[in-house]
Amino acid sequence: MSDATDATLTTGIVRGEIVGDVRRFLGIPYAALPFGDLRFRAPQPAEPWSGVRQTTSFGPTAPQSRYPGAIGELLGSVQIPGDDILTVNVWAPRDAAGAPVVLWIHGGALERGTAALSLYDGTAFARAGIVFVSINYRLGSEGFSVLDGAPRNLGLRDAAAGLAWAHREVAAFGGDPARITVMGESAGGAIVAGLLARDESRALIARAIIESAPLEAQPVAKAGRVTAQLAKRLGIARDRDAFLGVSPEQLLDARREQSAGSSPLGGAPGFQFALDEESLPRSPHEVIPDIDVPVLIGTNTDEYRLWFTPEALGKISGLQLLIARLAMRIPRRAVAAYRSAFPGASTGEIFGQLATDLLLRAPLTRVARARRAPTYVYEFAWRSPVRDLRAAHALELGFVFDRLDDPETRRLAGDAPPQELADEMHRAWISFITTGDPGWPAYGAERTTRLFDARSATVPQRRTDGMDRLP
């Protein structure tokens, strides 16, 4: 039986539990319920409460659909009913005082995911002396619609409110508000980049970790394509009043229909950040090079192998690759460089590596090369034995969180991933959160990169010949 533990916040007293040597608080509201009059509105402060609020279970998850098809067999999903979706969770060392803090932001293409996933348990970080905080935020149409009469980038604004909550309240759990590292993977990493691009949020950030994330916000017309198509499908105007008349479940149904039949070469538009004078006036990839926040950033070697099944890759022909190359303005010499870097790769695999680097590694590299503040780059290269995933998107998470026994890790990594690699990566992340140095030289003229594998090494960044030719 666990012992109870209390913390006093500005909104009231919360009661969590002590599990071993860790204090754990789950489902604490950081903002008001974003439904009813507050639906499609900027996040508002959470209502104070009287008495002691029990915080021993995760709060409701944001409206979302489960991952479809093959990817749904690899990525788990947790769905908890309810409207109080803007909540935080805290794992803290039992006797913490002035401890470093990390704020974790989950991924899921801006339309799936939750901090309640077992993989994101913060116990290992808390045992290392870090106060670990995780948040939920609005997803999909609720969080990233581009509507007339509604603020833009609501999910990003939610994350900014969660960061402000951590800065205001974390001392109650023994954390130092001046030592907050924001950390996220995939869409969560994109949100970290978005927070760095916002002046008011960046002022609260001591360090940042960005894993496998796009770094670019889009003009309103491009970011709003998914919303425009959904409105057309529903036969309604693309404005707040019209969308208020459609339930979250109906929006999810329409999104599933919209996405059905997507292919690697012709998918439905996805949710993206919109450039917006109030919430995101400049794209993160333009801002991050000039800021002085230390950054740990990287990707996995074979990101695309989570997104595209082997069957889909096998169907990509030379003609399709040529059409894609011309549409994306990729020079022929770049494709030749990738064929040289991956001898024996199929046409689909070359397309996948190009897609990985266009979306993730090339923007990362341009940002890293332009920065003057400490920047540490990694590449996760360990190959999973599951479904020929190799070093696919999201595979590194079980290693970073040191949760190789978690069912979510085993879906991707199999039954015997190397604990030594998890020890190494988890230790590097802890070192960066604590000291600002993960243990290898900063990126610079030599393009120094830490290659995480069964035998890790510090090496010059790989595949630069082809990547430097990408648009």
Buried (B, 14 or more C-beta within 10 A) or exposed (E): EEEEBBBEBEBBBBBBBEBEEBBBBBBBBBBBBBBEEBBBBBBBBBEEEEEEBBBBEBBBBBBBBEBEEBBEEBBBBBEBEEBBBBBBBBBBBBEBEEBBBBBBBBBBBBBBBBBBBEBBBBBBBBBBBBBBBBBBBBBBBBBBBBBEEBBBBBBBBBBBBBBBBBBBBBBBBBBBBEBBBBBBBBBBBBBBBBBBBBEEBBEBBBBBBBBBBBBBBBEEEBBBBBBBBBBEEBEBBBBBEBBBEBEBEEBBBBBEEBBEEEEBBEEBBBBBBBBBEEBBEBBBBBBBBEBEBBBBBBBBBBBBBBBBBBEBBEBBEEEBBBEBBEEEEBEEEBBEBBBEBBEEBEBBBBBBBBBBBBBBBBBBBBBBBEBEEBBBBBBBBBBBEBBEBBBBBBBBBBBBBBBBEBEBBBBBBBEEBBEEBBEBBBBBBBBBBBEBBBEBEBBEEEBBBBBBBEEBEEBEBBBBBBBEBBE
